[in-house]
Amino acid sequence: MPEPRRPSRPPLVLIANDQEWAARSIESILEPSGYAVLRAYNGRQAFELACGARPDLVMLDYRMPDIDGVEVCRRLRDDARFGHATPIIITTSGVADRSHRIAALTAGAWDIFGQSIDSEALLLKLENFVRAKREYDRIRDSSLIDEISGVYSMHGLARRAREIGGEAARQGRALACVVIGPEVTPQKYGDRFIEQVAIKVLAHVGEICKRSGRVSDVVGTLGKAELAIIAPATEAAGARRLAERLQQSIESSPLSVDGEIVHVKVRAGYCAVRNFADSPIDPTELLLRASTAMRQVQPEADAHRIKAFDDVHVSNAQSAT
């Protein structure tokens, strides 16, 4: 019988427990079975590591010195950086009675284990949980839709760009791309706020782009901080008007994050081809050029914080000579 296929990296399990003996007991079960272990010693540390390290599974002790495991679980489920697909197990040094189990499941845990832990049952459940998590990751990575913003993912955007580019080339029509970079002021909101704000801003801006664009326009993400709009039958002047319209809509629509009003500023870049049939570039290059133009925007020097790729190209050529 052939050996089962192993994942390319060992599953990462975050263990959060202030009791050294209990944490080491779990480690002694997991590590010989091929799991990598990350340790946290209180609830706050567990929350930050879970959001930052993106483990395959989290094990939280029911009682920790600052924030108990059930509350950490609840906060993780409410945080967009963590989501609902990562398995969370609650552990307790005593008997896991019905009240413990109801509290853990209500908070979003997948299971609860009391002492003493049945190592065989634990490993079987972890194997199933991690398999489910990785299958979700695989589907998410190949999905055409970005789960945070609700617009096309990078994979989906590249696919649609090729389709629209092919149609524009067959018909000899114009094609444009606008890339926008929403941003907030880190100095105002503080480091702890920035990543959570960035996630909500992306979803907020994605919704505005879908609402403000034409039916024929395609909106997608270019990573965590940029969105792109593929605009068929649009020349340079139309691309600039689209960028200005989106910029005005976004900057006039603040959003609330944890009770604070966040004002979003927008940089934008665009690239347009009058007749895509005669163009030497492909749709991917069109996206790249619009993104390059956006990144070249100088907040104080560029009027309206919008730049065409042609202007970037001319400027660079002049500086080179």
Protein Blocks (a to p, Z undefined) as FASTA:
>chain_A
ZZddddfbdcddddddfbfklmmmmmmmmmmnopacdddfbfklmmmmmmmnopabdcdd
fbdfkbcfklmmmmmmmpmklommbccddddfbdcdfklmmmmmmnopabdcdddddfkl
mmmmmmmmmmmmmmmmmmmmmpcbdfklopacfklmmmmmmmmmmmmmmnopacdddddd
ddddfklnopklmmmmmmmmmmmmmmmmmmmmcfkbccddedjkbccdddehiafklmmm
mmmmmmmmmmmmccdeehiacdddddddddddfblmlpcbdfklmmmmmmmmmmmpcfkl
mghiiacfklmmmmmmmmmZZ
